[in-house]
Amino acid sequence: MEPQKTVLIVGSGLGGLVCGAILSMEGYRVTVLERNKQHGGNLQSFARDKHLFDSGVHYIGGLEPGQNMYRIFQYLGIMNRLKLEKLDEAAFDKIVLANDPRTFRYAQGYEKFIDGLVADFPAERPAIEAYCAEIQRICSEFPLYNLNEQAQGPPTETESLSRDTQQFIASLTDNVTLQNVLGGNNPLYAGIKNKTPLYVHALVLNSYIQSAYRIVDGGGQIAKYLASIIRRHGGQLHNRVEVRRIVAEGKQAQYVETADGTQYAADVFISNVHPAQTYDMLETDLVRPAFRRRVEALENSLSAFVINITLKPEAFAYERSNYYCYLNDDVWTSMDYTDATWPLSYSVFFSGTSRTKGYAEGISILAYMKYEDVEPWKDSFNTAKEPTGRGGSYEEFKRRKAETLLEKVYLRFPQLKDAIKSYYTATPLTFRDYMGTADGSIYGIAKDYTDPLRTFISHRTKLSNLLLTGQNVNMHGVLGVSISALVTCSELVGLPYLLKKIDDAQTA
Ligand SMILES: Cc1cc2nc3c(=O)[nH]c(=O)nc-3n(C[C@H](O)[C@H](O)[C@H](O)COP(=O)(O)OP(=O)(O)OC[C@H]3O[C@@H](n4cnc5c(N)ncnc54)[C@H](O)[C@@H]3O)c2cc1C
């Protein structure tokens, strides 16, 4: 019998865990090293006032039988274990524009999606139908997204990589309100005018229009189930272990070294950490300084300020919808705020619990925030593992921002004012310290339609046994990262083989 090959995975975000689960099931002996106290990266859930909040997964698309996310979770054997709640079929997302009393609704299923918007824009049926047809056509150009057995890997030459989302939407109609509505949930991918490629918009939107689900009782359960697959197959996960060096000899990585000097050798290494940090840790002459500089210079998507609110009993109605609310006229410019105009938009996510009946127990409100806003405290580090605090001025900053944001939210949701029991805030520094990104970016490297290949990061490196995975390879989001893990693992087990396994698992 051949000895089991060993795989060392740095980081236990969704990407690291899906790779770990797949490779464990394929007979590899997997070890995962995670710097944090909890596994999961952005999947982590945390409790405040006995209420569970999600740090980075509010809803997931493509979870109906036969759809892409369902098929991946089914193959991993976790689909039926997840506690899910289908979002409102008539309105999974609600878009609220500045100076417009209406609430616009995104319905699930293309027909209902079209009919829902046509009800608000009766003269615009052709534009709305053309929008949907093009979104679906673009998605069909991505065989891997469709888990099609003929898929070769991520496409690099498709025309939609080089098209701007906002320009595409504006080309369909002169109705500016409809343009804003069609771009209205762009915080899902940190969309920027004249930058975000159309394929990013299409792949994200299509997955939610197909079906949209909320995880009940915390997205952390995804991490828990994936970790248990790794353990069941003899693998190990170590938390509170920070990797500092990836050491190579010739064309092969030899070992990683952790903060306490422990060395872990393996046959194969997978980094789930941001590529800039991975290359920073990687000691080899094979990666040229110009390439390292290029990766380091890639711009990340923005970060966020989040208020996690626990609510008084029976004080605020529970909704199976998410809200995207705008305070300026253009949904693509919310990032262009000043201290005086912040925030220009915010999103509201309800957290679902198995106890929830009619009234919400907790909500999270998210607004964009730039890392530079918290730079005065950038030298502080604060997590549950190493609680150090950042000082009174930081607490005052958070309080001021929370009050500013809440005042804007009350204008649209006046009943919230008396419903709040307590609230807790997170800033770009919180995301930085808990997720391990340099600037707290929520979705990693920002894609750019003007130069799509520059923002494309390969899962391969110059070292034959060091692979990358996670939201910076392929796409962000639960779906994007899961597909990125398939790409990474395909290097070891083959893509056709993996896709056949996924197919076989649907009928098993
Ligand atoms: C506020 C927010 C809301 C979101 N909402 C949604 C949503 O509703 N739906 C959706 O699909 N997606 C959503 N996302 C995106 C999604 O959560 C992420 O794209 C995805 O979870 C990223 O997974 P990942 O594997 O790339 O990496 P990460 O989750 O970033 O994990 C990387 C891991 O590596 C660890 N690490 C870093 N450095 C080291 C080191 N040196 N040594 C050891 N470990 C290390 C980190 O601690 C972390 O655990 C949201 C994200 C955010 C932030």
PDBQT file of the ligand as one rigid body, heavy atoms in Angstrom, charges set to zero:
ROOT
HETATM    1  C1  LIG A 601     -19.097  41.266   6.418  1.00  0.00    +0.000 C 
HETATM    2  C2  LIG A 601     -19.089  40.170   5.393  1.00  0.00    +0.000 A 
HETATM    3  C3  LIG A 601     -20.294  39.712   4.879  1.00  0.00    +0.000 A 
HETATM    4  C4  LIG A 601     -20.305  38.668   3.953  1.00  0.00    +0.000 A 
HETATM    5  N1  LIG A 601     -21.498  38.181   3.524  1.00  0.00    +0.000 NA
HETATM    6  C5  LIG A 601     -21.523  37.092   2.705  1.00  0.00    +0.000 A 
HETATM    7  C6  LIG A 601     -22.751  36.469   2.357  1.00  0.00    +0.000 A 
HETATM    8  O1  LIG A 601     -23.818  36.892   2.806  1.00  0.00    +0.000 OA
HETATM    9  N2  LIG A 601     -22.721  35.399   1.516  1.00  0.00    +0.000 N 
HETATM   10  C7  LIG A 601     -21.548  34.895   1.012  1.00  0.00    +0.000 A 
HETATM   11  O2  LIG A 601     -21.573  33.918   0.256  1.00  0.00    +0.000 OA
HETATM   12  N3  LIG A 601     -20.352  35.465   1.347  1.00  0.00    +0.000 NA
HETATM   13  C8  LIG A 601     -20.319  36.530   2.176  1.00  0.00    +0.000 A 
HETATM   14  N4  LIG A 601     -19.118  37.089   2.537  1.00  0.00    +0.000 N 
HETATM   15  C9  LIG A 601     -17.879  36.594   1.899  1.00  0.00    +0.000 C 
HETATM   16  C10 LIG A 601     -17.406  35.252   2.443  1.00  0.00    +0.000 C 
HETATM   17  O3  LIG A 601     -17.617  35.186   3.830  1.00  0.00    +0.000 OA
HETATM   18  C11 LIG A 601     -15.908  35.081   2.141  1.00  0.00    +0.000 C 
HETATM   19  O4  LIG A 601     -15.683  35.291   0.763  1.00  0.00    +0.000 OA
HETATM   20  C12 LIG A 601     -15.345  33.709   2.483  1.00  0.00    +0.000 C 
HETATM   21  O5  LIG A 601     -15.786  33.228   3.723  1.00  0.00    +0.000 OA
HETATM   22  C13 LIG A 601     -13.817  33.805   2.475  1.00  0.00    +0.000 C 
HETATM   23  O6  LIG A 601     -13.248  32.543   2.720  1.00  0.00    +0.000 OA
HETATM   24  P1  LIG A 601     -11.688  32.285   2.537  1.00  0.00    +0.000 P 
HETATM   25  O7  LIG A 601     -11.476  30.827   2.667  1.00  0.00    +0.000 OA
HETATM   26  O8  LIG A 601     -11.191  32.909   1.292  1.00  0.00    +0.000 OA
HETATM   27  O9  LIG A 601     -10.908  33.058   3.660  1.00  0.00    +0.000 OA
HETATM   28  P2  LIG A 601     -11.081  33.628   5.113  1.00  0.00    +0.000 P 
HETATM   29  O10 LIG A 601     -12.438  33.459   5.630  1.00  0.00    +0.000 OA
HETATM   30  O11 LIG A 601     -10.499  34.997   5.046  1.00  0.00    +0.000 OA
HETATM   31  O12 LIG A 601     -10.105  32.705   5.969  1.00  0.00    +0.000 OA
HETATM   32  C14 LIG A 601      -8.708  32.804   5.997  1.00  0.00    +0.000 C 
HETATM   33  C15 LIG A 601      -8.246  32.147   7.290  1.00  0.00    +0.000 C 
HETATM   34  O13 LIG A 601      -6.821  32.137   7.322  1.00  0.00    +0.000 OA
HETATM   35  C16 LIG A 601      -6.417  32.424   8.654  1.00  0.00    +0.000 C 
HETATM   36  N5  LIG A 601      -5.037  32.927   8.621  1.00  0.00    +0.000 N 
HETATM   37  C17 LIG A 601      -4.606  34.106   8.106  1.00  0.00    +0.000 A 
HETATM   38  N6  LIG A 601      -3.268  34.203   8.242  1.00  0.00    +0.000 NA
HETATM   39  C18 LIG A 601      -2.855  33.064   8.856  1.00  0.00    +0.000 A 
HETATM   40  C19 LIG A 601      -1.574  32.582   9.266  1.00  0.00    +0.000 A 
HETATM   41  N7  LIG A 601      -0.456  33.296   9.048  1.00  0.00    +0.000 N 
HETATM   42  N8  LIG A 601      -1.500  31.374   9.883  1.00  0.00    +0.000 NA
HETATM   43  C20 LIG A 601      -2.636  30.629  10.094  1.00  0.00    +0.000 A 
HETATM   44  N9  LIG A 601      -3.866  31.053   9.727  1.00  0.00    +0.000 NA
HETATM   45  C21 LIG A 601      -3.974  32.239   9.098  1.00  0.00    +0.000 A 
HETATM   46  C22 LIG A 601      -7.416  33.467   9.103  1.00  0.00    +0.000 C 
HETATM   47  O14 LIG A 601      -7.440  33.597  10.507  1.00  0.00    +0.000 OA
HETATM   48  C23 LIG A 601      -8.711  32.894   8.533  1.00  0.00    +0.000 C 
HETATM   49  O15 LIG A 601      -9.325  31.993   9.415  1.00  0.00    +0.000 OA
HETATM   50  C24 LIG A 601     -19.075  38.113   3.488  1.00  0.00    +0.000 A 
HETATM   51  C25 LIG A 601     -17.864  38.575   4.012  1.00  0.00    +0.000 A 
HETATM   52  C26 LIG A 601     -17.870  39.575   4.963  1.00  0.00    +0.000 A 
HETATM   53  C27 LIG A 601     -16.562  40.019   5.563  1.00  0.00    +0.000 C 
ENDROOT
TORSDOF 0
